[in-house]
């Protein structure tokens, strides 16, 4: 299994709006993608920092999503709540309990 972890800085007071966008707009599209296994959004309400983690069955599934128009479209839906550009990295999931 593979994960994409994205460090995000949301604008002050925008955590609830960002959470709603992820839950109601982004996650339903992710569920339609081949190999998608799950989504986490970890937030710090006081700082506006967040980490978005999505899980993929294979590295090829993750690559296909990252290079798809869906990825850019979904990131665009967060544009009004971001304080800066997100920074993402890939990881292999070594332990899952």
N, C-alpha and C positions, 0 to 999 in steps of 0.2 A: 504494500500500500504506500502511497505517496501523499504528501501534504504540501500545500502552498500556504505559507504564513506571510501575512502582510501587516506591517506596522503602519498605523494610521494616526494622524492627529486631526481630531474634529474641532470645529469652531466652538468657542465657549457657548455652553447652553444648548448644544445641538445633539447631544447623545441620544435623547429620546427620539428625535426625528430620524437620526441615522439608523437607530435600531429598528424603527418602523420600516424604513426603506429596505434594509437588509432582509427583514422577516417577510414583508409583504410583496416585495418586488424582485429581489435578487434570488432568494432561496427557491421560489417556485421555478425560475428558469434553470437554476443549477440542477434541480431534480430531473429535468428533461435531458440533461447531458449524459452521454455514455460514460459509465464508470464513476459517476459522482456517488460518494458514500456518506457525506455529512458536512455540516458547517457549524463552526463555533465563532461567536463574536465576544471577545473579552474586553471589557471597558473599565476605565477609571473615570468615574463621573467628575471627580474634582479637578483632574488635569485635562480631560478630553482625549487622552491617549486610548488607543484600542489596538487589539491584535485580532485580525480575521484569519481563521484557519479553515481551509476546506480540504477534504480528504478525497482521494481518487484511487480507484482500484489498481490502475497501472500508470506508469510514467507516461506512456503513450496517450492515455486518456487526459492526463493533466496537460501535456503538450498541445493536444488538439484543442482543448478549451482555451488555453492561453493565446493561441494563435487564431482563434475564431473571432468573428465580428461580435459575438455575444459578450466576450470579455470586455472589449472596449465600450460597448453599449452599457453594460452593467456598471462599470466604473464611472461612466458619465452620469449615471443616476445619483451618484453621491457627490457630484461636483459642488453643489450648493451648500454642503455641510462640511466639506474638507477645509482644513486650514493650511494644507500643504500637500505635496505629492506623496502618495503612498509608496512604501518601499517593500517589495516582495522577494521572497526566497523560496526555493524548493527544498524539501527534506524527504528522505526515506523514513517511513515509520518503522522504527526498530522494535518498539515494545508497545503493545496495546492491551490493556486489561479491561 
